[in-house]
Amino acid sequence: MKIPNQNNPDSLEKAITKHFSSISMSGCDSELFNKIINKIELEKQLEKLIPKLWAAFVLFLIGVATLILAVNFASSAFAQSPAAKYLSLIFTDFRAVLDNWQDYTFSILESLPLSQVAVLLSGLLAGTFIFDFGFSQFSNFKAILNMKNYGTHQQ
């Protein structure tokens, strides 16, 4: 049997299929053939998944760094705005806040630094998407690694 290029799993699969079709297949050979084919399929999936896993890891690190910067940016903007003074009014004069809750709410909304709030919310949204992508890639990687019985490999 000629050894095909080892970097191409498709040619290896074709060579194994051709080899097993040219010999008589007993029950043991059929089981061995299925295990070999399933192992090749597993290796193909791992080859495709590892770059995605690295991308998820790098995106996660970038997302965490961006989120930290967004929180620092927003916290410094909140410290400079009068919103903190309005929020502290809840603890000092709660009755006045309840009596004038509509004016109080509008005062807080007017004093918020909207660009910093938008940056913070977009950072949180991007972080959520990045976390979801990373979690799905990690789950796929974990599922592939947990396949121990190659005879029951499913695509």
Contacts in CASP RR format, 6 or more apart in sequence:
PFRMAT RR
TARGET T0000
AUTHOR 0000-0000-0000
METHOD contacts of the structure
MODEL  1
MKIPNQNNPDSLEKAITKHFSSISMSGCDSELFNKIINKIELEKQLEKLI
PKLWAAFVLFLIGVATLILAVNFASSAFAQSPAAKYLSLIFTDFRAVLDN
WQDYTFSILESLPLSQVAVLLSGLLAGTFIFDFGFSQFSNFKAILNMKNY
GTHQQ
1 15 0 8 1.000
1 19 0 8 1.000
2 15 0 8 1.000
3 15 0 8 1.000
4 11 0 8 1.000
4 12 0 8 1.000
4 14 0 8 1.000
4 15 0 8 1.000
5 11 0 8 1.000
5 12 0 8 1.000
6 12 0 8 1.000
9 40 0 8 1.000
9 43 0 8 1.000
9 44 0 8 1.000
9 47 0 8 1.000
12 40 0 8 1.000
13 37 0 8 1.000
13 40 0 8 1.000
16 33 0 8 1.000
16 36 0 8 1.000
16 37 0 8 1.000
16 40 0 8 1.000
17 37 0 8 1.000
20 29 0 8 1.000
20 33 0 8 1.000
23 29 0 8 1.000
25 33 0 8 1.000
31 151 0 8 1.000
34 150 0 8 1.000
34 151 0 8 1.000
35 150 0 8 1.000
35 151 0 8 1.000
38 150 0 8 1.000
38 151 0 8 1.000
38 153 0 8 1.000
39 150 0 8 1.000
41 153 0 8 1.000
41 155 0 8 1.000
42 144 0 8 1.000
42 147 0 8 1.000
42 150 0 8 1.000
42 153 0 8 1.000
45 144 0 8 1.000
46 144 0 8 1.000
49 137 0 8 1.000
49 140 0 8 1.000
49 141 0 8 1.000
49 144 0 8 1.000
50 141 0 8 1.000
52 137 0 8 1.000
52 140 0 8 1.000
53 134 0 8 1.000
53 137 0 8 1.000
53 138 0 8 1.000
53 141 0 8 1.000
55 137 0 8 1.000
56 130 0 8 1.000
56 133 0 8 1.000
56 134 0 8 1.000
56 137 0 8 1.000
56 138 0 8 1.000
57 134 0 8 1.000
59 130 0 8 1.000
59 133 0 8 1.000
59 134 0 8 1.000
60 130 0 8 1.000
60 131 0 8 1.000
60 134 0 8 1.000
62 130 0 8 1.000
63 123 0 8 1.000
63 126 0 8 1.000
63 127 0 8 1.000
63 130 0 8 1.000
66 123 0 8 1.000
66 126 0 8 1.000
66 127 0 8 1.000
67 123 0 8 1.000
67 124 0 8 1.000
67 126 0 8 1.000
67 127 0 8 1.000
70 119 0 8 1.000
70 120 0 8 1.000
70 122 0 8 1.000
70 123 0 8 1.000
70 124 0 8 1.000
71 120 0 8 1.000
73 116 0 8 1.000
73 119 0 8 1.000
73 120 0 8 1.000
74 113 0 8 1.000
74 116 0 8 1.000
74 117 0 8 1.000
74 119 0 8 1.000
74 120 0 8 1.000
77 113 0 8 1.000
77 115 0 8 1.000
77 116 0 8 1.000
78 84 0 8 1.000
78 112 0 8 1.000
78 113 0 8 1.000
78 116 0 8 1.000
80 113 0 8 1.000
81 111 0 8 1.000
81 112 0 8 1.000
81 113 0 8 1.000
82 111 0 8 1.000
83 108 0 8 1.000
83 111 0 8 1.000
83 112 0 8 1.000
83 113 0 8 1.000
86 104 0 8 1.000
86 107 0 8 1.000
86 108 0 8 1.000
86 111 0 8 1.000
87 108 0 8 1.000
89 96 0 8 1.000
89 97 0 8 1.000
89 104 0 8 1.000
90 97 0 8 1.000
97 104 0 8 1.000
147 153 0 8 1.000
END
